[in-house]
Amino acid sequence: MKSTRWYWAVAMAIWASVVIILLYLTTIKTLTEFDPKQQLVTQAASSSFDQDFKARIQQYAPQLNNTVVHFSQSQCNCNKAAEEHINSVKLLA
């Protein structure tokens, strides 16, 4: 009876370890910092950031009234995670 309990305890410990390792490999390992060099934070602290940002966006979309700007990076896992949110924003826009 004790050996059966010991067997199940070991099996559960191995299973839990495998699950934790797989979670790490599939999620935590793929996370990256959004602005690791603090470039956006530094630029956003400037008093002219809003005007500079608007001028840069107007290079690509001259008419900004009722415009939604979405930034993405190819080959980024975040695109798939944000897909539902992006679609809901598109519907609202």
N, CA, C and O atoms as a Tinker XYZ file with bonds, in Angstrom:
   372  protein
     1  N      0.824000   -1.186000    0.000000    73     2
     2  CA     0.000000    0.000000    0.000000    64     1     3
     3  C      0.870000    1.253000    0.000000    63     2     4     5
     4  O      0.605000    2.199000   -0.741000    81     3
     5  N      1.934000    1.255000    0.854000    73     3     6
     6  CA     2.805000    2.411000    0.911000    64     5     7
     7  C      3.557000    2.605000   -0.404000    63     6     8     9
     8  O      3.787000    3.739000   -0.824000    81     7
     9  N      3.941000    1.510000   -1.054000    73     7    10
    10  CA     4.684000    1.628000   -2.309000    64     9    11
    11  C      3.804000    2.221000   -3.411000    63    10    12    13
    12  O      4.303000    2.933000   -4.282000    81    11
    13  N      2.492000    1.932000   -3.381000    73    11    14
    14  CA     1.579000    2.507000   -4.358000    64    13    15
    15  C      1.460000    4.016000   -4.151000    63    14    16    17
    16  O      1.473000    4.774000   -5.121000    81    15
    17  N      1.348000    4.449000   -2.922000    73    15    18
    18  CA     1.282000    5.891000   -2.621000    64    17    19
    19  C      2.574000    6.582000   -3.030000    63    18    20    21
    20  O      2.558000    7.674000   -3.598000    81    19
    21  N      3.695000    5.927000   -2.729000    73    19    22
    22  CA     4.987000    6.495000   -3.083000    64    21    23
    23  C      5.104000    6.614000   -4.599000    63    22    24    25
    24  O      5.603000    7.618000   -5.106000    81    23
    25  N      4.647000    5.592000   -5.325000    73    23    26
    26  CA     4.680000    5.601000   -6.785000    64    25    27
    27  C      3.865000    6.774000   -7.330000    63    26    28    29
    28  O      4.333000    7.485000   -8.218000    81    27
    29  N      2.674000    6.982000   -6.820000    73    27    30
    30  CA     1.822000    8.074000   -7.297000    64    29    31
    31  C      2.392000    9.435000   -6.926000    63    30    32    33
    32  O      2.265000   10.391000   -7.692000    81    31
    33  N      3.013000    9.531000   -5.767000    73    31    34
    34  CA     3.629000   10.795000   -5.353000    64    33    35
    35  C      4.782000   11.155000   -6.284000    63    34    36    37
    36  O      4.929000   12.312000   -6.679000    81    35
    37  N      5.591000   10.173000   -6.630000    73    35    38
    38  CA     6.703000   10.401000   -7.554000    64    37    39
    39  C      6.163000   10.741000   -8.946000    63    38    40    41
    40  O      6.670000   11.650000   -9.603000    81    39
    41  N      5.148000   10.022000   -9.390000    73    39    42
    42  CA     4.560000   10.277000  -10.702000    64    41    43
    43  C      3.984000   11.691000  -10.774000    63    42    44    45
    44  O      4.161000   12.376000  -11.782000    81    43
    45  N      3.305000   12.133000   -9.734000    73    43    46
    46  CA     2.735000   13.480000   -9.706000    64    45    47
    47  C      3.836000   14.540000   -9.674000    63    46    48    49
    48  O      3.703000   15.588000  -10.306000    81    47
    49  N      4.908000   14.281000   -8.952000    73    47    50
    50  CA     6.028000   15.231000   -8.899000    64    49    51
    51  C      6.687000   15.357000  -10.271000    63    50    52    53
    52  O      7.035000   16.459000  -10.697000    81    51
    53  N      6.855000   14.253000  -10.949000    73    51    54
    54  CA     7.435000   14.281000  -12.296000    64    53    55
    55  C      6.494000   15.020000  -13.250000    63    54    56    57
    56  O      6.937000   15.856000  -14.038000    81    55
    57  N      5.201000   14.712000  -13.178000    73    55    58
    58  CA     4.225000   15.371000  -14.040000    64    57    59
    59  C      4.223000   16.885000  -13.802000    63    58    60    61
    60  O      4.230000   17.661000  -14.758000    81    59
    61  N      4.214000   17.303000  -12.549000    73    59    62
    62  CA     4.210000   18.736000  -12.223000    64    61    63
    63  C      5.484000   19.401000  -12.742000    63    62    64    65
    64  O      5.436000   20.521000  -13.251000    81    63
    65  N      6.600000   18.732000  -12.617000    73    63    66
    66  CA     7.867000   19.278000  -13.118000    64    65    67
    67  C      7.834000   19.456000  -14.628000    63    66    68    69
    68  O      8.285000   20.477000  -15.146000    81    67
    69  N      7.304000   18.474000  -15.331000    73    67    70
    70  CA     7.208000   18.556000  -16.790000    64    69    71
    71  C      6.278000   19.699000  -17.199000    63    70    72    73
    72  O      6.588000   20.443000  -18.129000    81    71
    73  N      5.164000   19.841000  -16.525000    73    71    74
    74  CA     4.224000   20.921000  -16.837000    64    73    75
    75  C      4.881000   22.282000  -16.617000    63    74    76    77
    76  O      4.746000   23.174000  -17.454000    81    75
    77  N      5.577000   22.447000  -15.522000    73    75    78
    78  CA     6.247000   23.722000  -15.236000    64    77    79
    79  C      7.319000   24.020000  -16.284000    63    78    80    81
    80  O      7.438000   25.157000  -16.740000    81    79
    81  N      8.084000   23.027000  -16.660000    73    79    82
    82  CA     9.117000   23.224000  -17.682000    64    81    83
    83  C      8.486000   23.602000  -19.021000    63    82    84    85
    84  O      8.978000   24.502000  -19.702000    81    83
    85  N      7.410000   22.930000  -19.403000    73    83    86
    86  CA     6.739000   23.252000  -20.665000    64    85    87
    87  C      6.139000   24.652000  -20.641000    63    86    88    89
    88  O      6.199000   25.366000  -21.642000    81    87
    89  N      5.568000   25.050000  -19.523000    73    87    90
    90  CA     5.049000   26.410000  -19.399000    64    89    91
    91  C      6.162000   27.433000  -19.558000    63    90    92    93
    92  O      5.989000   28.450000  -20.229000    81    91
    93  N      7.285000   27.164000  -18.949000    73    91    94
    94  CA     8.429000   28.060000  -19.074000    64    93    95
    95  C      8.875000   28.165000  -20.527000    63    94    96    97
    96  O      9.094000   29.263000  -21.037000    81    95
    97  N      9.006000   27.028000  -21.184000    73    95    98
    98  CA     9.500000   27.028000  -22.562000    64    97    99
    99  C      8.532000   27.687000  -23.541000    63    98   100   101
   100  O      8.965000   28.287000  -24.525000    81    99
   101  N      7.233000   27.585000  -23.285000    73    99   102
   102  CA     6.258000   28.118000  -24.237000    64   101   103
   103  C      5.806000   29.535000  -23.937000    63   102   104   105
   104  O      5.290000   30.206000  -24.832000    81   103
   105  N      5.977000   30.014000  -22.723000    73   103   106
   106  CA     5.477000   31.353000  -22.404000    64   105   107
   107  C      6.558000   32.272000  -21.864000    63   106   108   109
   108  O      6.914000   33.255000  -22.513000    81   107
   109  N      7.064000   31.980000  -20.731000    73   107   110
   110  CA     7.984000   32.884000  -20.046000    64   109   111
   111  C      9.239000   33.130000  -20.879000    63   110   112   113
   112  O      9.738000   34.254000  -20.927000    81   111
   113  N      9.745000   32.104000  -21.526000    73   111   114
   114  CA    10.974000   32.241000  -22.301000    64   113   115
   115  C     10.779000   33.156000  -23.506000    63   114   116   117
   116  O     11.739000   33.780000  -23.958000    81   115
   117  N      9.560000   33.252000  -24.038000    73   115   118
   118  CA     9.321000   34.067000  -25.229000    64   117   119
   119  C      9.002000   35.522000  -24.896000    63   118   120   121
   120  O      8.922000   36.348000  -25.806000    81   119
   121  N      8.820000   35.857000  -23.629000    73   119   122
   122  CA     8.524000   37.232000  -23.254000    64   121   123
   123  C      9.757000   38.101000  -23.418000    63   122   124   125
   124  O     10.874000   37.695000  -23.097000    81   123
   125  N      9.531000   39.305000  -23.925000    73   123   126
   126  CA    10.621000   40.262000  -24.040000    64   125   127
   127  C     10.154000   41.597000  -23.485000    63   126   128   129
   128  O      8.957000   41.876000  -23.428000    81   127
   129  N     11.089000   42.396000  -23.089000    73   127   130
   130  CA    10.767000   43.701000  -22.552000    64   129   131
   131  C     10.332000   44.617000  -23.693000    63   130   132   133
   132  O     10.921000   44.583000  -24.773000    81   131
   133  N      9.307000   45.433000  -23.462000    73   131   134
   134  CA     8.757000   46.297000  -24.506000    64   133   135
   135  C      9.747000   47.371000  -24.939000    63   134   136   137
   136  O      9.977000   47.549000  -26.135000    81   135
   137  N     10.324000   48.073000  -24.008000    73   135   138
   138  CA    11.223000   49.186000  -24.316000    64   137   139
   139  C     12.479000   49.040000  -23.466000    63   138   140   141
   140  O     12.682000   49.815000  -22.532000    81   139
   141  N     13.327000   48.055000  -23.776000    73   139   142
   142  CA    14.447000   47.743000  -22.884000    64   141   143
   143  C     15.452000   48.877000  -22.708000    63   142   144   145
   144  O     16.075000   48.986000  -21.652000    81   143
   145  N     15.619000   49.712000  -23.712000    73   143   146
   146  CA    16.588000   50.809000  -23.608000    64   145   147
   147  C     15.923000   52.113000  -23.181000    63   146   148   149
   148  O     16.562000   53.165000  -23.177000    81   147
   149  N     14.636000   52.048000  -22.818000    73   147   150
   150  CA    13.883000   53.209000  -22.335000    64   149   151
   151  C     13.836000   54.350000  -23.353000    63   150   152   153
   152  O     13.751000   55.519000  -22.977000    81   151
   153  N     13.892000   54.005000  -24.642000    73   151   154
   154  CA    13.871000   55.032000  -25.682000    64   153   155
   155  C     12.522000   55.743000  -25.739000    63   154   156   157
   156  O     12.477000   56.968000  -25.848000    81   155
   157  N     11.437000   55.003000  -25.669000    73   155   158
   158  CA    10.113000   55.607000  -25.732000    64   157   159
   159  C      9.859000   56.491000  -24.513000    63   158   160   161
   160  O      9.323000   57.591000  -24.644000    81   159
   161  N     10.234000   56.022000  -23.354000    73   159   162
   162  CA    10.031000   56.801000  -22.132000    64   161   163
   163  C     10.806000   58.114000  -22.210000    63   162   164   165
   164  O     10.295000   59.169000  -21.832000    81   163
   165  N     12.022000   58.043000  -22.696000    73   163   166
   166  CA    12.854000   59.238000  -22.812000    64   165   167
   167  C     12.237000   60.238000  -23.782000    63   166   168   169
   168  O     12.162000   61.431000  -23.488000    81   167
   169  N     11.795000   59.749000  -24.940000    73   167   170
   170  CA    11.203000   60.640000  -25.936000    64   169   171
   171  C      9.863000   61.193000  -25.457000    63   170   172   173
   172  O      9.553000   62.358000  -25.706000    81   171
   173  N      9.075000   60.382000  -24.781000    73   171   174
   174  CA     7.761000   60.813000  -24.315000    64   173   175
   175  C      7.869000   61.890000  -23.239000    63   174   176   177
   176  O      6.914000   62.633000  -23.012000    81   175
   177  N      9.002000   61.981000  -22.586000    73   175   178
   178  CA     9.195000   63.008000  -21.567000    64   177   179
   179  C      9.358000   64.396000  -22.178000    63   178   180   181
   180  O      9.227000   65.403000  -21.482000    81   179
   181  N      9.642000   64.450000  -23.466000    73   179   182
   182  CA     9.814000   65.732000  -24.144000    64   181   183
   183  C      8.466000   66.441000  -24.271000    63   182   184   185
   184  O      7.443000   65.804000  -24.523000    81   183
   185  N      8.475000   67.741000  -24.099000    73   183   186
   186  CA     7.224000   68.503000  -24.192000    64   185   187
   187  C      6.681000   68.551000  -25.618000    63   186   188   189
   188  O      5.497000   68.821000  -25.819000    81   187
   189  N      7.533000   68.292000  -26.608000    73   187   190
   190  CA     7.075000   68.332000  -28.002000    64   189   191
   191  C      6.762000   66.939000  -28.557000    63   190   192   193
   192  O      6.564000   66.778000  -29.761000    81   191
   193  N      6.719000   65.934000  -27.676000    73   191   194
   194  CA     6.524000   64.557000  -28.139000    64   193   195
   195  C      5.236000   64.390000  -28.942000    63   194   196   197
   196  O      5.253000   63.786000  -30.015000    81   195
   197  N      4.124000   64.916000  -28.437000    73   195   198
   198  CA     2.845000   64.738000  -29.128000    64   197   199
   199  C      2.885000   65.330000  -30.530000    63   198   200   201
   200  O      2.432000   64.698000  -31.485000    81   199
   201  N      3.417000   66.523000  -30.659000    73   199   202
   202  CA     3.479000   67.164000  -31.967000    64   201   203
   203  C      4.443000   66.423000  -32.895000    63   202   204   205
   204  O      4.147000   66.235000  -34.075000    81   203
   205  N      5.580000   66.009000  -32.370000    73   203   206
   206  CA     6.550000   65.256000  -33.182000    64   205   207
   207  C      5.971000   63.928000  -33.635000    63   206   208   209
   208  O      6.155000   63.519000  -34.782000    81   207
   209  N      5.276000   63.262000  -32.736000    73   207   210
   210  CA     4.660000   61.971000  -33.060000    64   209   211
   211  C      3.603000   62.142000  -34.152000    63   210   212   213
   212  O      3.558000   61.367000  -35.106000    81   211
   213  N      2.765000   63.150000  -34.006000    73   211   214
   214  CA     1.715000   63.424000  -34.987000    64   213   215
   215  C      2.329000   63.739000  -36.352000    63   214   216   217
   216  O      1.846000   63.255000  -37.375000    81   215
   217  N      3.381000   64.541000  -36.371000    73   215   218
   218  CA     4.039000   64.883000  -37.636000    64   217   219
   219  C      4.623000   63.644000  -38.302000    63   218   220   221
   220  O      4.555000   63.500000  -39.523000    81   219
   221  N      5.192000   62.754000  -37.505000    73   219   222
   222  CA     5.767000   61.533000  -38.081000    64   221   223
   223  C      4.680000   60.626000  -38.654000    63   222   224   225
   224  O      4.853000   60.056000  -39.732000    81   223
   225  N      3.568000   60.490000  -37.945000    73   223   226
   226  CA     2.465000   59.660000  -38.425000    64   225   227
   227  C      1.851000   60.264000  -39.680000    63   226   228   229
   228  O      1.440000   59.530000  -40.579000    81   227
   229  N      1.781000   61.585000  -39.757000    73   227   230
   230  CA     1.186000   62.240000  -40.925000    64   229   231
   231  C      1.998000   62.005000  -42.195000    63   230   232   233
   232  O      1.484000   62.208000  -43.295000    81   231
   233  N      3.232000   61.589000  -42.071000    73   231   234
   234  CA     4.021000   61.226000  -43.244000    64   233   235
   235  C      3.395000   60.020000  -43.948000    63   234   236   237
   236  O      3.476000   59.901000  -45.171000    81   235
   237  N      2.777000   59.135000  -43.181000    73   235   238
   238  CA     2.190000   57.911000  -43.729000    64   237   239
   239  C      0.692000   58.036000  -43.946000    63   238   240   241
   240  O      0.142000   57.404000  -44.848000    81   239
   241  N      0.030000   58.837000  -43.136000    73   239   242
   242  CA    -1.420000   59.035000  -43.258000    64   241   243
   243  C     -1.687000   60.530000  -43.086000    63   242   244   245
   244  O     -1.889000   61.004000  -41.968000    81   243
   245  N     -1.686000   61.272000  -44.201000    73   243   246
   246  CA    -1.805000   62.731000  -44.103000    64   245   247
   247  C     -3.046000   63.213000  -43.352000    63   246   248   249
   248  O     -2.979000   64.221000  -42.649000    81   247
   249  N     -4.149000   62.531000  -43.483000    73   247   250
   250  CA    -5.384000   62.941000  -42.808000    64   249   251
   251  C     -5.561000   62.071000  -41.563000    63   250   252   253
   252  O     -5.825000   60.874000  -41.679000    81   251
   253  N     -5.419000   62.656000  -40.382000    73   251   254
   254  CA    -5.461000   61.868000  -39.143000    64   253   255
   255  C     -6.814000   61.879000  -38.446000    63   254   256   257
   256  O     -6.973000   61.201000  -37.430000    81   255
   257  N     -7.780000   62.612000  -38.943000    73   255   258
   258  CA    -9.090000   62.622000  -38.294000    64   257   259
   259  C     -9.682000   61.219000  -38.340000    63   258   260   261
   260  O     -9.698000   60.575000  -39.389000    81   259
   261  N    -10.163000   60.759000  -37.204000    73   259   262
   262  CA   -10.784000   59.437000  -37.095000    64   261   263
   263  C     -9.850000   58.322000  -37.574000    63   262   264   265
   264  O    -10.273000   57.408000  -38.283000    81   263
   265  N     -8.601000   58.406000  -37.187000    73   263   266
   266  CA    -7.604000   57.423000  -37.601000    64   265   267
   267  C     -7.108000   56.649000  -36.392000    63   266   268   269
   268  O     -6.814000   57.228000  -35.346000    81   267
   269  N     -7.020000   55.343000  -36.547000    73   267   270
   270  CA    -6.445000   54.485000  -35.511000    64   269   271
   271  C     -5.106000   54.000000  -36.027000    63   270   272   273
   272  O     -5.019000   53.474000  -37.137000    81   271
   273  N     -4.072000   54.170000  -35.240000    73   271   274
   274  CA    -2.730000   53.739000  -35.622000    64   273   275
   275  C     -2.378000   52.504000  -34.815000    63   274   276   277
   276  O     -2.463000   52.502000  -33.587000    81   275
   277  N     -1.985000   51.459000  -35.518000    73   275   278
   278  CA    -1.599000   50.213000  -34.857000    64   277   279
   279  C     -0.169000   49.885000  -35.255000    63   278   280   281
   280  O      0.154000   49.818000  -36.440000    81   279
   281  N      0.680000   49.681000  -34.263000    73   279   282
   282  CA     2.066000   49.308000  -34.513000    64   281   283
   283  C      2.210000   47.814000  -34.291000    63   282   284   285
   284  O      1.657000   47.254000  -33.344000    81   283
   285  N      2.953000   47.187000  -35.169000    73   283   286
   286  CA     3.225000   45.763000  -34.994000    64   285   287
   287  C      4.638000   45.474000  -35.466000    63   286   288   289
   288  O      5.255000   46.255000  -36.192000    81   287
   289  N      5.120000   44.336000  -35.032000    73   287   290
   290  CA     6.448000   43.901000  -35.430000    64   289   291
   291  C      6.302000   42.496000  -35.994000    63   290   292   293
   292  O      5.757000   41.609000  -35.337000    81   291
   293  N      6.786000   42.300000  -37.203000    73   291   294
   294  CA     6.659000   40.984000  -37.815000    64   293   295
   295  C      7.410000   39.943000  -36.986000    63   294   296   297
   296  O      8.400000   40.249000  -36.322000    81   295
   297  N      6.929000   38.741000  -37.039000    73   295   298
   298  CA     7.514000   37.609000  -36.321000    64   297   299
   299  C      7.453000   37.756000  -34.798000    63   298   300   301
   300  O      8.238000   37.131000  -34.085000    81   299
   301  N      6.533000   38.571000  -34.304000    73   299   302
   302  CA     6.404000   38.748000  -32.855000    64   301   303
   303  C      5.192000   37.956000  -32.353000    63   302   304   305
   304  O      4.113000   38.017000  -32.942000    81   303
   305  N      5.381000   37.221000  -31.272000    73   303   306
   306  CA     4.283000   36.440000  -30.694000    64   305   307
   307  C      3.160000   37.330000  -30.191000    63   306   308   309
   308  O      2.017000   36.887000  -30.071000    81   307
   309  N      3.479000   38.579000  -29.900000    73   307   310
   310  CA     2.470000   39.487000  -29.356000    64   309   311
   311  C      1.363000   39.778000  -30.373000    63   310   312   313
   312  O      0.240000   40.095000  -29.982000    81   311
   313  N      1.663000   39.674000  -31.662000    73   311   314
   314  CA     0.648000   39.918000  -32.685000    64   313   315
   315  C     -0.511000   38.944000  -32.544000    63   314   316   317
   316  O     -1.673000   39.342000  -32.631000    81   315
   317  N     -0.207000   37.688000  -32.332000    73   315   318
   318  CA    -1.253000   36.684000  -32.187000    64   317   319
   319  C     -2.043000   36.905000  -30.893000    63   318   320   321
   320  O     -3.264000   36.747000  -30.865000    81   319
   321  N     -1.338000   37.268000  -29.837000    73   319   322
   322  CA    -2.005000   37.496000  -28.555000    64   321   323
   323  C     -2.923000   38.717000  -28.610000    63   322   324   325
   324  O     -3.952000   38.748000  -27.936000    81   323
   325  N     -2.558000   39.717000  -29.404000    73   323   326
   326  CA    -3.329000   40.963000  -29.471000    64   325   327
   327  C     -4.373000   40.952000  -30.582000    63   326   328   329
   328  O     -5.102000   41.930000  -30.747000    81   327
   329  N     -4.459000   39.876000  -31.340000    73   327   330
   330  CA    -5.345000   39.815000  -32.508000    64   329   331
   331  C     -6.802000   40.135000  -32.164000    63   330   332   333
   332  O     -7.448000   40.893000  -32.887000    81   331
   333  N     -7.320000   39.580000  -31.093000    73   331   334
   334  CA    -8.713000   39.821000  -30.710000    64   333   335
   335  C     -8.937000   41.300000  -30.369000    63   334   336   337
   336  O     -9.942000   41.891000  -30.762000    81   335
   337  N     -7.994000   41.881000  -29.638000    73   335   338
   338  CA    -8.101000   43.301000  -29.284000    64   337   339
   339  C     -8.025000   44.186000  -30.535000    63   338   340   341
   340  O     -8.787000   45.143000  -30.672000    81   339
   341  N     -7.125000   43.866000  -31.422000    73   339   342
   342  CA    -6.972000   44.654000  -32.659000    64   341   343
   343  C     -8.249000   44.599000  -33.470000    63   342   344   345
   344  O     -8.691000   45.620000  -33.996000    81   343
   345  N     -8.848000   43.430000  -33.581000    73   343   346
   346  CA   -10.101000   43.283000  -34.340000    64   345   347
   347  C    -11.231000   44.064000  -33.694000    63   346   348   349
   348  O    -12.053000   44.655000  -34.395000    81   347
   349  N    -11.285000   44.074000  -32.360000    73   347   350
   350  CA   -12.352000   44.825000  -31.693000    64   349   351
   351  C    -12.169000   46.329000  -31.891000    63   350   352   353
   352  O    -13.154000   47.053000  -32.035000    81   351
   353  N    -10.936000   46.804000  -31.899000    73   351   354
   354  CA   -10.670000   48.221000  -32.148000    64   353   355
   355  C    -11.053000   48.568000  -33.590000    63   354   356   357
   356  O    -11.627000   49.627000  -33.847000    81   355
   357  N    -10.735000   47.677000  -34.521000    73   355   358
   358  CA   -11.105000   47.922000  -35.926000    64   357   359
   359  C    -12.618000   48.036000  -36.069000    63   358   360   361
   360  O    -13.110000   48.881000  -36.817000    81   359
   361  N    -13.340000   47.208000  -35.373000    73   359   362
   362  CA   -14.805000   47.278000  -35.444000    64   361   363
   363  C    -15.322000   48.597000  -34.882000    63   362   364   365
   364  O    -16.256000   49.183000  -35.429000    81   363
   365  N    -14.725000   49.061000  -33.802000    73   363   366
   366  CA   -15.142000   50.327000  -33.211000    64   365   367
   367  C    -14.769000   51.516000  -34.103000    63   366   368   369
   368  O    -15.492000   52.511000  -34.160000    81   367
   369  N    -13.654000   51.402000  -34.783000    73   367   370
   370  CA   -13.194000   52.493000  -35.641000    64   369   371
   371  C    -13.995000   52.494000  -36.928000    63   370   372
   372  O    -13.767000   53.337000  -37.796000    81   371
